[in-house]
Amino acid sequence: MDLAQHKELSQLKRKENKQFFKRLKKLKPKVLDKLIHPLHDEVFACTNCLKCANCCTTTGPLFTDKDINRISKHLRIKPSEFTEKYLRIDEDRDYVLQSVPCTFLGMDNYC
């Protein structure tokens, strides 16, 4: 399914989706994981991330300390410089990009 079609379908089912997510919030994390992981795997098995890049243009990843150290080393800057220049701490206390689309997303949709 292309993104435009997906967006249109999600808008048509907005009320239904909202109720679905409301029910999901009531589930225990382990139960939720058991339900969602197979769905995630199924969708990503038929999704070409490099063709799409929607995640990288509309949302950003969460950065762990390991990510920050690895990327900083690659960029040859200190982790504190990387954090200050590219990241912010969100409401869940996670490191996320200061802005989207991802600063590191190339024209070919590779990092």
Biopython code that builds the backbone (N, CA, C, O; Angstrom):
import numpy as np
from Bio.PDB.StructureBuilder import StructureBuilder

atoms = [
    (1, "MET", "N", (0.844, -1.173, 0.000)),
    (1, "MET", "CA", (0.000, 0.000, 0.000)),
    (1, "MET", "C", (0.890, 1.237, 0.000)),
    (1, "MET", "O", (1.860, 1.301, 0.756)),
    (2, "ASP", "N", (0.572, 2.218, -0.838)),
    (2, "ASP", "CA", (1.383, 3.430, -0.834)),
    (2, "ASP", "C", (0.948, 4.345, 0.316)),
    (2, "ASP", "O", (-0.127, 4.170, 0.890)),
    (3, "LEU", "N", (1.795, 5.319, 0.640)),
    (3, "LEU", "CA", (1.542, 6.163, 1.811)),
    (3, "LEU", "C", (0.287, 7.007, 1.679)),
    (3, "LEU", "O", (-0.449, 7.178, 2.651)),
    (4, "ALA", "N", (0.032, 7.540, 0.481)),
    (4, "ALA", "CA", (-1.155, 8.371, 0.283)),
    (4, "ALA", "C", (-2.420, 7.551, 0.546)),
    (4, "ALA", "O", (-3.360, 8.019, 1.188)),
    (5, "GLN", "N", (-2.419, 6.334, 0.043)),
    (5, "GLN", "CA", (-3.556, 5.437, 0.232)),
    (5, "GLN", "C", (-3.712, 5.089, 1.723)),
    (5, "GLN", "O", (-4.821, 5.055, 2.255)),
    (6, "HIS", "N", (-2.593, 4.838, 2.366)),
    (6, "HIS", "CA", (-2.604, 4.509, 3.797)),
    (6, "HIS", "C", (-3.137, 5.685, 4.617)),
    (6, "HIS", "O", (-3.942, 5.499, 5.529)),
    (7, "LYS", "N", (-2.682, 6.893, 4.285)),
    (7, "LYS", "CA", (-3.116, 8.094, 5.003)),
    (7, "LYS", "C", (-4.623, 8.306, 4.829)),
    (7, "LYS", "O", (-5.329, 8.609, 5.791)),
    (8, "GLU", "N", (-5.099, 8.147, 3.615)),
    (8, "GLU", "CA", (-6.527, 8.312, 3.333)),
    (8, "GLU", "C", (-7.359, 7.287, 4.112)),
    (8, "GLU", "O", (-8.387, 7.622, 4.700)),
    (9, "LEU", "N", (-6.900, 6.051, 4.105)),
    (9, "LEU", "CA", (-7.603, 4.987, 4.817)),
    (9, "LEU", "C", (-7.623, 5.249, 6.324)),
    (9, "LEU", "O", (-8.636, 5.026, 6.986)),
    (10, "SER", "N", (-6.500, 5.720, 6.855)),
    (10, "SER", "CA", (-6.443, 5.989, 8.299)),
    (10, "SER", "C", (-7.374, 7.139, 8.678)),
    (10, "SER", "O", (-7.952, 7.133, 9.764)),
    (11, "GLN", "N", (-7.522, 8.127, 7.790)),
    (11, "GLN", "CA", (-8.441, 9.234, 8.070)),
    (11, "GLN", "C", (-9.896, 8.770, 8.027)),
    (11, "GLN", "O", (-10.725, 9.220, 8.817)),
    (12, "LEU", "N", (-10.193, 7.872, 7.100)),
    (12, "LEU", "CA", (-11.550, 7.333, 7.001)),
    (12, "LEU", "C", (-11.923, 6.524, 8.242)),
    (12, "LEU", "O", (-13.087, 6.487, 8.642)),
    (13, "LYS", "N", (-10.935, 5.885, 8.839)),
    (13, "LYS", "CA", (-11.182, 5.030, 10.004)),
    (13, "LYS", "C", (-10.670, 5.663, 11.298)),
    (13, "LYS", "O", (-10.349, 4.963, 12.258)),
    (14, "ARG", "N", (-10.599, 6.978, 11.310)),
    (14, "ARG", "CA", (-10.036, 7.694, 12.450)),
    (14, "ARG", "C", (-10.727, 7.321, 13.773)),
    (14, "ARG", "O", (-10.056, 7.027, 14.763)),
    (15, "LYS", "N", (-12.046, 7.334, 13.786)),
    (15, "LYS", "CA", (-12.789, 7.041, 15.015)),
    (15, "LYS", "C", (-12.526, 5.601, 15.465)),
    (15, "LYS", "O", (-12.288, 5.342, 16.645)),
    (16, "GLU", "N", (-12.572, 4.685, 14.522)),
    (16, "GLU", "CA", (-12.320, 3.271, 14.822)),
    (16, "GLU", "C", (-10.900, 3.071, 15.356)),
    (16, "GLU", "O", (-10.690, 2.326, 16.314)),
    (17, "ASN", "N", (-9.927, 3.741, 14.730)),
    (17, "ASN", "CA", (-8.530, 3.631, 15.165)),
    (17, "ASN", "C", (-8.343, 4.188, 16.572)),
    (17, "ASN", "O", (-7.612, 3.620, 17.383)),
    (18, "LYS", "N", (-9.008, 5.300, 16.850)),
    (18, "LYS", "CA", (-8.890, 5.923, 18.168)),
    (18, "LYS", "C", (-9.397, 4.970, 19.255)),
    (18, "LYS", "O", (-8.782, 4.837, 20.313)),
    (19, "GLN", "N", (-10.518, 4.313, 18.984)),
    (19, "GLN", "CA", (-11.069, 3.350, 19.943)),
    (19, "GLN", "C", (-10.130, 2.154, 20.112)),
    (19, "GLN", "O", (-9.939, 1.654, 21.220)),
    (20, "PHE", "N", (-9.552, 1.707, 19.008)),
    (20, "PHE", "CA", (-8.616, 0.584, 19.044)),
    (20, "PHE", "C", (-7.411, 0.915, 19.926)),
    (20, "PHE", "O", (-7.019, 0.113, 20.774)),
    (21, "PHE", "N", (-6.828, 2.094, 19.725)),
    (21, "PHE", "CA", (-5.661, 2.481, 20.518)),
    (21, "PHE", "C", (-6.024, 2.696, 21.987)),
    (21, "PHE", "O", (-5.212, 2.451, 22.879)),
    (22, "LYS", "N", (-7.225, 3.146, 22.223)),
    (22, "LYS", "CA", (-7.687, 3.314, 23.602)),
    (22, "LYS", "C", (-7.724, 1.957, 24.310)),
    (22, "LYS", "O", (-7.330, 1.846, 25.471)),
    (23, "ARG", "N", (-8.199, 0.927, 23.603)),
    (23, "ARG", "CA", (-8.228, -0.425, 24.169)),
    (23, "ARG", "C", (-6.810, -0.966, 24.368)),
    (23, "ARG", "O", (-6.530, -1.633, 25.364)),
    (24, "LEU", "N", (-5.925, -0.678, 23.423)),
    (24, "LEU", "CA", (-4.542, -1.155, 23.549)),
    (24, "LEU", "C", (-3.862, -0.594, 24.790)),
    (24, "LEU", "O", (-3.083, -1.288, 25.443)),
    (25, "LYS", "N", (-4.153, 0.654, 25.114)),
    (25, "LYS", "CA", (-3.536, 1.290, 26.283)),
    (25, "LYS", "C", (-3.877, 0.574, 27.588)),
    (25, "LYS", "O", (-3.146, 0.686, 28.572)),
    (26, "LYS", "N", (-4.975, -0.150, 27.594)),
    (26, "LYS", "CA", (-5.406, -0.858, 28.803)),
    (26, "LYS", "C", (-4.700, -2.199, 28.988)),
    (26, "LYS", "O", (-4.779, -2.800, 30.059)),
    (27, "LEU", "N", (-4.013, -2.666, 27.954)),
    (27, "LEU", "CA", (-3.351, -3.971, 28.019)),
    (27, "LEU", "C", (-2.038, -3.896, 28.783)),
    (27, "LEU", "O", (-1.379, -2.857, 28.813)),
    (28, "LYS", "N", (-1.675, -4.996, 29.391)),
    (28, "LYS", "CA", (-0.372, -5.094, 30.049)),
    (28, "LYS", "C", (0.703, -5.107, 28.963)),
    (28, "LYS", "O", (0.476, -5.641, 27.877)),
    (29, "PRO", "N", (1.868, -4.525, 29.246)),
    (29, "PRO", "CA", (2.926, -4.450, 28.236)),
    (29, "PRO", "C", (3.283, -5.786, 27.577)),
    (29, "PRO", "O", (3.477, -5.842, 26.362)),
    (30, "LYS", "N", (3.370, -6.851, 28.360)),
    (30, "LYS", "CA", (3.736, -8.153, 27.780)),
    (30, "LYS", "C", (2.660, -8.658, 26.827)),
    (30, "LYS", "O", (2.975, -9.241, 25.790)),
    (31, "VAL", "N", (1.409, -8.440, 27.165)),
    (31, "VAL", "CA", (0.298, -8.854, 26.299)),
    (31, "VAL", "C", (0.313, -8.016, 25.020)),
    (31, "VAL", "O", (0.124, -8.535, 23.920)),
    (32, "LEU", "N", (0.539, -6.735, 25.181)),
    (32, "LEU", "CA", (0.606, -5.833, 24.035)),
    (32, "LEU", "C", (1.739, -6.232, 23.090)),
    (32, "LEU", "O", (1.553, -6.284, 21.874)),
    (33, "ASP", "N", (2.901, -6.509, 23.652)),
    (33, "ASP", "CA", (4.041, -6.950, 22.837)),
    (33, "ASP", "C", (3.715, -8.215, 22.063)),
    (33, "ASP", "O", (4.057, -8.340, 20.887)),
    (34, "LYS", "N", (3.058, -9.146, 22.725)),
    (34, "LYS", "CA", (2.714, -10.420, 22.089)),
    (34, "LYS", "C", (1.768, -10.209, 20.900)),
    (34, "LYS", "O", (1.829, -10.942, 19.913)),
    (35, "LEU", "N", (0.901, -9.212, 21.003)),
    (35, "LEU", "CA", (-0.024, -8.894, 19.916)),
    (35, "LEU", "C", (0.643, -8.112, 18.786)),
    (35, "LEU", "O", (0.440, -8.402, 17.606)),
    (36, "ILE", "N", (1.425, -7.134, 19.162)),
    (36, "ILE", "CA", (1.948, -6.177, 18.185)),
    (36, "ILE", "C", (3.183, -6.669, 17.446)),
    (36, "ILE", "O", (3.320, -6.389, 16.255)),
    (37, "HIS", "N", (4.070, -7.375, 18.088)),
    (37, "HIS", "CA", (5.305, -7.807, 17.427)),
    (37, "HIS", "C", (5.063, -8.604, 16.150)),
    (37, "HIS", "O", (5.714, -8.332, 15.142)),
    (38, "PRO", "N", (4.151, -9.578, 16.151)),
    (38, "PRO", "CA", (3.893, -10.296, 14.886)),
    (38, "PRO", "C", (3.334, -9.381, 13.792)),
    (38, "PRO", "O", (3.671, -9.536, 12.618)),
    (39, "LEU", "N", (2.486, -8.433, 14.176)),
    (39, "LEU", "CA", (1.951, -7.480, 13.197)),
    (39, "LEU", "C", (3.061, -6.606, 12.630)),
    (39, "LEU", "O", (3.126, -6.360, 11.426)),
    (40, "HIS", "N", (3.925, -6.148, 13.516)),
    (40, "HIS", "CA", (5.071, -5.341, 13.105)),
    (40, "HIS", "C", (5.930, -6.110, 12.111)),
    (40, "HIS", "O", (6.299, -5.582, 11.062)),
    (41, "ASP", "N", (6.244, -7.344, 12.440)),
    (41, "ASP", "CA", (7.075, -8.176, 11.560)),
    (41, "ASP", "C", (6.409, -8.393, 10.206)),
    (41, "ASP", "O", (7.075, -8.367, 9.171)),
    (42, "GLU", "N", (5.108, -8.604, 10.213)),
    (42, "GLU", "CA", (4.359, -8.832, 8.974)),
    (42, "GLU", "C", (4.409, -7.597, 8.066)),
    (42, "GLU", "O", (4.634, -7.714, 6.862)),
    (43, "VAL", "N", (4.201, -6.433, 8.645)),
    (43, "VAL", "CA", (4.209, -5.196, 7.859)),
    (43, "VAL", "C", (5.609, -4.899, 7.332)),
    (43, "VAL", "O", (5.768, -4.540, 6.165)),
    (44, "PHE", "N", (6.617, -5.045, 8.177)),
    (44, "PHE", "CA", (7.971, -4.724, 7.741)),
    (44, "PHE", "C", (8.535, -5.738, 6.754)),
    (44, "PHE", "O", (9.482, -5.434, 6.029)),
    (45, "ALA", "N", (7.968, -6.929, 6.718)),
    (45, "ALA", "CA", (8.407, -7.927, 5.733)),
    (45, "ALA", "C", (8.054, -7.489, 4.310)),
    (45, "ALA", "O", (8.703, -7.904, 3.350)),
    (46, "CYS", "N", (7.033, -6.660, 4.179)),
    (46, "CYS", "CA", (6.632, -6.216, 2.836)),
    (46, "CYS", "C", (6.800, -4.710, 2.657)),
    (46, "CYS", "O", (6.192, -4.121, 1.763)),
    (47, "THR", "N", (7.615, -4.086, 3.494)),
    (47, "THR", "CA", (7.862, -2.651, 3.401)),
    (47, "THR", "C", (9.313, -2.400, 3.010)),
    (47, "THR", "O", (10.233, -2.912, 3.647)),
    (48, "ASN", "N", (9.510, -1.617, 1.970)),
    (48, "ASN", "CA", (10.849, -1.230, 1.550)),
    (48, "ASN", "C", (11.170, 0.117, 2.199)),
    (48, "ASN", "O", (10.776, 1.167, 1.693)),
    (49, "CYS", "N", (11.875, 0.078, 3.304)),
    (49, "CYS", "CA", (12.173, 1.289, 4.060)),
    (49, "CYS", "C", (12.929, 2.327, 3.230)),
    (49, "CYS", "O", (12.692, 3.527, 3.371)),
    (50, "LEU", "N", (13.826, 1.874, 2.377)),
    (50, "LEU", "CA", (14.612, 2.812, 1.582)),
    (50, "LEU", "C", (13.779, 3.492, 0.499)),
    (50, "LEU", "O", (14.124, 4.582, 0.042)),
    (51, "LYS", "N", (12.707, 2.864, 0.096)),
    (51, "LYS", "CA", (11.807, 3.483, -0.878)),
    (51, "LYS", "C", (10.889, 4.473, -0.171)),
    (51, "LYS", "O", (10.568, 5.532, -0.711)),
    (52, "CYS", "N", (10.477, 4.126, 1.018)),
    (52, "CYS", "CA", (9.484, 4.893, 1.765)),
    (52, "CYS", "C", (10.098, 6.061, 2.553)),
    (52, "CYS", "O", (9.831, 7.224, 2.252)),
    (53, "ALA", "N", (10.901, 5.750, 3.538)),
    (53, "ALA", "CA", (11.556, 6.714, 4.438)),
    (53, "ALA", "C", (10.576, 7.586, 5.220)),
    (53, "ALA", "O", (10.968, 8.625, 5.750)),
    (54, "ASN", "N", (9.320, 7.183, 5.300)),
    (54, "ASN", "CA", (8.328, 7.978, 6.018)),
    (54, "ASN", "C", (8.690, 8.143, 7.493)),
    (54, "ASN", "O", (8.537, 9.229, 8.050)),
    (55, "CYS", "N", (9.162, 7.091, 8.116)),
    (55, "CYS", "CA", (9.536, 7.182, 9.535)),
    (55, "CYS", "C", (10.617, 8.244, 9.740)),
    (55, "CYS", "O", (10.561, 9.021, 10.694)),
    (56, "CYS", "N", (11.587, 8.271, 8.849)),
    (56, "CYS", "CA", (12.714, 9.193, 8.986)),
    (56, "CYS", "C", (12.336, 10.636, 8.645)),
    (56, "CYS", "O", (13.029, 11.571, 9.047)),
    (57, "THR", "N", (11.237, 10.817, 7.903)),
    (57, "THR", "CA", (10.821, 12.168, 7.543)),
    (57, "THR", "C", (9.734, 12.714, 8.465)),
    (57, "THR", "O", (9.521, 13.925, 8.511)),
    (58, "THR", "N", (9.049, 11.846, 9.194)),
    (58, "THR", "CA", (7.950, 12.320, 10.040)),
    (58, "THR", "C", (8.178, 12.116, 11.531)),
    (58, "THR", "O", (7.614, 12.843, 12.349)),
    (59, "THR", "N", (8.984, 11.152, 11.885)),
    (59, "THR", "CA", (9.302, 10.902, 13.293)),
    (59, "THR", "C", (10.783, 10.587, 13.366)),
    (59, "THR", "O", (11.413, 10.317, 12.344)),
    (60, "GLY", "N", (11.319, 10.619, 14.514)),
    (60, "GLY", "CA", (12.728, 10.285, 14.645)),
    (60, "GLY", "C", (12.917, 9.121, 15.588)),
    (60, "GLY", "O", (11.999, 8.749, 16.319)),
    (61, "PRO", "N", (14.091, 8.552, 15.574)),
    (61, "PRO", "CA", (14.372, 7.444, 16.478)),
    (61, "PRO", "C", (14.674, 7.942, 17.887)),
    (61, "PRO", "O", (14.914, 9.129, 18.107)),
    (62, "LEU", "N", (14.656, 7.031, 18.812)),
    (62, "LEU", "CA", (15.160, 7.302, 20.152)),
    (62, "LEU", "C", (16.636, 6.960, 20.129)),
    (62, "LEU", "O", (17.026, 5.953, 19.540)),
    (63, "PHE", "N", (17.458, 7.776, 20.755)),
    (63, "PHE", "CA", (18.900, 7.554, 20.769)),
    (63, "PHE", "C", (19.332, 7.075, 22.143)),
    (63, "PHE", "O", (19.049, 7.717, 23.154)),
    (64, "THR", "N", (20.014, 5.947, 22.172)),
    (64, "THR", "CA", (20.573, 5.427, 23.417)),
    (64, "THR", "C", (21.967, 6.015, 23.600)),
    (64, "THR", "O", (22.517, 6.617, 22.678)),
    (65, "ASP", "N", (22.531, 5.841, 24.777)),
    (65, "ASP", "CA", (23.909, 6.288, 25.004)),
    (65, "ASP", "C", (24.854, 5.585, 24.034)),
    (65, "ASP", "O", (25.810, 6.185, 23.543)),
    (66, "LYS", "N", (24.581, 4.324, 23.765)),
    (66, "LYS", "CA", (25.403, 3.562, 22.822)),
    (66, "LYS", "C", (25.334, 4.191, 21.422)),
    (66, "LYS", "O", (26.354, 4.321, 20.746)),
    (67, "ASP", "N", (24.136, 4.578, 20.997)),
    (67, "ASP", "CA", (23.967, 5.242, 19.699)),
    (67, "ASP", "C", (24.748, 6.550, 19.661)),
    (67, "ASP", "O", (25.460, 6.837, 18.699)),
    (68, "ILE", "N", (24.603, 7.329, 20.714)),
    (68, "ILE", "CA", (25.262, 8.635, 20.787)),
    (68, "ILE", "C", (26.772, 8.473, 20.695)),
    (68, "ILE", "O", (27.430, 9.215, 19.966)),
    (69, "ASN", "N", (27.323, 7.519, 21.420)),
    (69, "ASN", "CA", (28.771, 7.284, 21.376)),
    (69, "ASN", "C", (29.226, 6.817, 19.998)),
    (69, "ASN", "O", (30.250, 7.276, 19.492)),
    (70, "ARG", "N", (28.473, 5.911, 19.397)),
    (70, "ARG", "CA", (28.832, 5.366, 18.082)),
    (70, "ARG", "C", (28.772, 6.452, 17.000)),
    (70, "ARG", "O", (29.694, 6.582, 16.193)),
    (71, "ILE", "N", (27.697, 7.220, 16.988)),
    (71, "ILE", "CA", (27.541, 8.253, 15.962)),
    (71, "ILE", "C", (28.554, 9.374, 16.174)),
    (71, "ILE", "O", (29.113, 9.896, 15.209)),
    (72, "SER", "N", (28.792, 9.742, 17.418)),
    (72, "SER", "CA", (29.787, 10.779, 17.730)),
    (72, "SER", "C", (31.164, 10.374, 17.235)),
    (72, "SER", "O", (31.894, 11.179, 16.658)),
    (73, "LYS", "N", (31.507, 9.121, 17.469)),
    (73, "LYS", "CA", (32.800, 8.606, 17.012)),
    (73, "LYS", "C", (32.887, 8.695, 15.486)),
    (73, "LYS", "O", (33.910, 9.108, 14.940)),
    (74, "HIS", "N", (31.809, 8.305, 14.806)),
    (74, "HIS", "CA", (31.775, 8.367, 13.340)),
    (74, "HIS", "C", (31.927, 9.812, 12.846)),
    (74, "HIS", "O", (32.615, 10.063, 11.857)),
    (75, "LEU", "N", (31.286, 10.750, 13.534)),
    (75, "LEU", "CA", (31.351, 12.162, 13.142)),
    (75, "LEU", "C", (32.608, 12.860, 13.656)),
    (75, "LEU", "O", (32.884, 14.008, 13.309)),
    (76, "ARG", "N", (33.362, 12.147, 14.487)),
    (76, "ARG", "CA", (34.593, 12.679, 15.091)),
    (76, "ARG", "C", (34.330, 13.923, 15.936)),
    (76, "ARG", "O", (35.037, 14.927, 15.856)),
    (77, "ILE", "N", (33.286, 13.809, 16.743)),
    (77, "ILE", "CA", (32.978, 14.860, 17.710)),
    (77, "ILE", "C", (32.703, 14.201, 19.058)),
    (77, "ILE", "O", (32.472, 12.994, 19.135)),
    (78, "LYS", "N", (32.730, 15.000, 20.107)),
    (78, "LYS", "CA", (32.451, 14.478, 21.445)),
    (78, "LYS", "C", (30.959, 14.156, 21.564)),
    (78, "LYS", "O", (30.124, 14.820, 20.949)),
    (79, "PRO", "N", (30.633, 13.137, 22.354)),
    (79, "PRO", "CA", (29.216, 12.821, 22.565)),
    (79, "PRO", "C", (28.404, 14.028, 23.053)),
    (79, "PRO", "O", (27.253, 14.208, 22.656)),
    (80, "SER", "N", (29.003, 14.839, 23.903)),
    (80, "SER", "CA", (28.288, 16.026, 24.403)),
    (80, "SER", "C", (28.005, 17.020, 23.278)),
    (80, "SER", "O", (26.965, 17.678, 23.278)),
    (81, "GLU", "N", (28.929, 17.131, 22.320)),
    (81, "GLU", "CA", (28.707, 18.015, 21.166)),
    (81, "GLU", "C", (27.572, 17.484, 20.296)),
    (81, "GLU", "O", (26.719, 18.241, 19.833)),
    (82, "PHE", "N", (27.576, 16.170, 20.084)),
    (82, "PHE", "CA", (26.523, 15.549, 19.279)),
    (82, "PHE", "C", (25.162, 15.791, 19.931)),
    (82, "PHE", "O", (24.201, 16.186, 19.271)),
    (83, "THR", "N", (25.102, 15.547, 21.226)),
    (83, "THR", "CA", (23.850, 15.716, 21.961)),
    (83, "THR", "C", (23.358, 17.157, 21.880)),
    (83, "THR", "O", (22.181, 17.405, 21.622)),
    (84, "GLU", "N", (24.262, 18.097, 22.101)),
    (84, "GLU", "CA", (23.892, 19.510, 22.083)),
    (84, "GLU", "C", (23.445, 19.972, 20.694)),
    (84, "GLU", "O", (22.500, 20.750, 20.565)),
    (85, "LYS", "N", (24.129, 19.491, 19.667)),
    (85, "LYS", "CA", (23.862, 19.957, 18.299)),
    (85, "LYS", "C", (22.618, 19.324, 17.675)),
    (85, "LYS", "O", (21.881, 19.995, 16.953)),
    (86, "TYR", "N", (22.378, 18.037, 17.947)),
    (86, "TYR", "CA", (21.342, 17.309, 17.215)),
    (86, "TYR", "C", (20.161, 16.805, 18.046)),
    (86, "TYR", "O", (19.101, 16.519, 17.489)),
    (87, "LEU", "N", (20.322, 16.691, 19.354)),
    (87, "LEU", "CA", (19.300, 16.019, 20.154)),
    (87, "LEU", "C", (18.649, 16.932, 21.183)),
    (87, "LEU", "O", (19.149, 18.009, 21.509)),
    (88, "ARG", "N", (17.527, 16.461, 21.672)),
    (88, "ARG", "CA", (16.845, 17.088, 22.806)),
    (88, "ARG", "C", (16.264, 15.949, 23.644)),
    (88, "ARG", "O", (16.174, 14.813, 23.177)),
    (89, "ILE", "N", (15.877, 16.251, 24.859)),
    (89, "ILE", "CA", (15.240, 15.255, 25.718)),
    (89, "ILE", "C", (13.733, 15.494, 25.653)),
    (89, "ILE", "O", (13.260, 16.601, 25.911)),
    (90, "ASP", "N", (12.986, 14.445, 25.307)),
    (90, "ASP", "CA", (11.535, 14.587, 25.164)),
    (90, "ASP", "C", (10.821, 14.408, 26.504)),
    (90, "ASP", "O", (11.453, 14.261, 27.550)),
    (91, "GLU", "N", (9.491, 14.424, 26.445)),
    (91, "GLU", "CA", (8.683, 14.335, 27.666)),
    (91, "GLU", "C", (8.823, 13.004, 28.395)),
    (91, "GLU", "O", (8.502, 12.908, 29.579)),
    (92, "ASP", "N", (9.304, 11.971, 27.690)),
    (92, "ASP", "CA", (9.543, 10.668, 28.327)),
    (92, "ASP", "C", (10.986, 10.512, 28.801)),
    (92, "ASP", "O", (11.398, 9.437, 29.237)),
    (93, "ARG", "N", (11.743, 11.602, 28.707)),
    (93, "ARG", "CA", (13.155, 11.637, 29.111)),
    (93, "ARG", "C", (14.052, 10.834, 28.179)),
    (93, "ARG", "O", (15.100, 10.340, 28.596)),
    (94, "ASP", "N", (13.649, 10.702, 26.927)),
    (94, "ASP", "CA", (14.447, 10.017, 25.912)),
    (94, "ASP", "C", (15.146, 11.049, 25.035)),
    (94, "ASP", "O", (14.644, 12.153, 24.823)),
    (95, "TYR", "N", (16.315, 10.665, 24.533)),
    (95, "TYR", "CA", (16.990, 11.513, 23.558)),
    (95, "TYR", "C", (16.339, 11.308, 22.198)),
    (95, "TYR", "O", (16.221, 10.182, 21.716)),
    (96, "VAL", "N", (15.915, 12.419, 21.583)),
    (96, "VAL", "CA", (15.311, 12.397, 20.251)),
    (96, "VAL", "C", (15.924, 13.531, 19.433)),
    (96, "VAL", "O", (16.581, 14.419, 19.976)),
    (97, "LEU", "N", (15.700, 13.488, 18.133)),
    (97, "LEU", "CA", (16.212, 14.545, 17.268)),
    (97, "LEU", "C", (15.547, 15.878, 17.595)),
    (97, "LEU", "O", (14.385, 15.921, 17.997)),
    (98, "GLN", "N", (16.293, 16.961, 17.418)),
    (98, "GLN", "CA", (15.730, 18.290, 17.645)),
    (98, "GLN", "C", (14.676, 18.622, 16.601)),
    (98, "GLN", "O", (13.729, 19.360, 16.875)),
    (99, "SER", "N", (14.844, 18.071, 15.395)),
    (99, "SER", "CA", (13.883, 18.352, 14.333)),
    (99, "SER", "C", (13.785, 17.168, 13.381)),
    (99, "SER", "O", (14.681, 16.326, 13.322)),
    (100, "VAL", "N", (12.695, 17.114, 12.643)),
    (100, "VAL", "CA", (12.515, 16.121, 11.589)),
    (100, "VAL", "C", (12.251, 16.879, 10.292)),
    (100, "VAL", "O", (11.708, 17.983, 10.349)),
    (101, "PRO", "N", (12.599, 16.353, 9.154)),
    (101, "PRO", "CA", (13.142, 15.019, 8.944)),
    (101, "PRO", "C", (14.523, 14.861, 9.570)),
    (101, "PRO", "O", (15.182, 15.838, 9.928)),
    (102, "CYS", "N", (14.936, 13.620, 9.689)),
    (102, "CYS", "CA", (16.220, 13.301, 10.298)),
    (102, "CYS", "C", (17.342, 14.040, 9.585)),
    (102, "CYS", "O", (17.437, 14.024, 8.358)),
    (103, "THR", "N", (18.176, 14.677, 10.364)),
    (103, "THR", "CA", (19.331, 15.415, 9.863)),
    (103, "THR", "C", (20.242, 14.539, 9.015)),
    (103, "THR", "O", (20.904, 15.029, 8.100)),
    (104, "PHE", "N", (20.276, 13.264, 9.312)),
    (104, "PHE", "CA", (21.214, 12.354, 8.662)),
    (104, "PHE", "C", (20.609, 11.594, 7.483)),
    (104, "PHE", "O", (21.273, 10.739, 6.897)),
    (105, "LEU", "N", (19.365, 11.891, 7.131)),
    (105, "LEU", "CA", (18.704, 11.216, 6.012)),
    (105, "LEU", "C", (19.195, 11.800, 4.695)),
    (105, "LEU", "O", (19.069, 12.998, 4.444)),
    (106, "GLY", "N", (19.761, 10.925, 3.851)),
    (106, "GLY", "CA", (20.264, 11.361, 2.555)),
    (106, "GLY", "C", (19.187, 11.328, 1.484)),
    (106, "GLY", "O", (18.097, 10.803, 1.707)),
    (107, "MET", "N", (19.494, 11.890, 0.321)),
    (107, "MET", "CA", (18.551, 11.908, -0.803)),
    (107, "MET", "C", (18.187, 10.493, -1.251)),
    (107, "MET", "O", (17.122, 10.276, -1.829)),
    (108, "ASP", "N", (19.070, 9.537, -0.985)),
    (108, "ASP", "CA", (18.826, 8.140, -1.372)),
    (108, "ASP", "C", (18.100, 7.359, -0.268)),
    (108, "ASP", "O", (17.929, 6.144, -0.367)),
    (109, "ASN", "N", (17.679, 8.068, 0.778)),
    (109, "ASN", "CA", (16.987, 7.499, 1.942)),
    (109, "ASN", "C", (17.866, 6.611, 2.820)),
    (109, "ASN", "O", (17.354, 5.894, 3.680)),
    (110, "TYR", "N", (19.159, 6.653, 2.616)),
    (110, "TYR", "CA", (20.098, 6.004, 3.533)),
    (110, "TYR", "C", (20.526, 7.039, 4.562)),
    (110, "TYR", "O", (20.414, 8.242, 4.328)),
    (111, "CYS", "N", (21.017, 6.566, 5.701)),
    (111, "CYS", "CA", (21.565, 7.473, 6.709)),
    (111, "CYS", "C", (22.829, 8.111, 6.160)),
    (111, "CYS", "O", (23.462, 8.916, 6.844)),
]
sb = StructureBuilder()
sb.init_structure("model")
sb.init_model(0)
sb.init_chain("A")
sb.init_seg("    ")
for serial, (resi, resn, name, xyz) in enumerate(atoms, 1):
    if name == "N":
        sb.init_residue(resn, " ", resi, " ")
    sb.init_atom(name, np.array(xyz, "f"), 0.0, 1.0, " ", f" {name:<3s}", serial, name[0])
structure = sb.get_structure()
